[in-house]
């Protein structure tokens, strides 16, 4: 874009250049089972959440999961995303390649018996079909605790076990190194 006027003495500031990237439209879809159930006080594998992208790259993709107050987050693992929060989870994917699928796995703990609902919402800057971007998962909590992990699907899911193990090992190594340094300094 350029402008000029008669008598302009400085022509070097008459032109501005910019760069624009055009995003092609895509259809981002949220897939998750309709329900999860288990006994009160137990850990439950939340149904695996799939983020399925359409024919073009998705830009600024975000998944939001609202857990009921009676359910607490134990662990989360996500492919291609950075997740934060506990009762209100947010997973930011940034860009998702065309025709790709990313999965988010949650393990939750139920606190009280009852029927609850968890709301899930998916957004992206260039998603053109909002009709397949929201889901609700029914959370049915029965009496008594089995003390184990109840699974909502036969495909496994859950995740997070290796992450917690890795963090525990790292903490152990770090504390041992610090103890060795203290002993070295005192001798």
SULDA-V277232 format. One record per run of one state. SS is the DSSP state (H for helix, E for strand, C for the rest). FROM is the first residue (numbers start at 1). TO is the last residue. Records with the same first field share a line. If there is no record, write none. Layout:
SS=FROM-TO, FROM-TO
This chain:
C=1-1, 3-10, 14-14, 16-25, 27-28, 32-34, 40-42, 46-48, 53-57, 67-70, 79-81, 85-87, 97-100, 111-113, 124-126, 128-129, 133-133, 143-148, 152-160, 187-187
E=2-2, 15-15, 26-26, 29-31, 35-39, 43-45, 49-52, 58-66, 71-78, 82-84, 88-96, 101-110, 114-123, 127-127, 134-142, 149-151
H=11-13, 130-132, 161-186
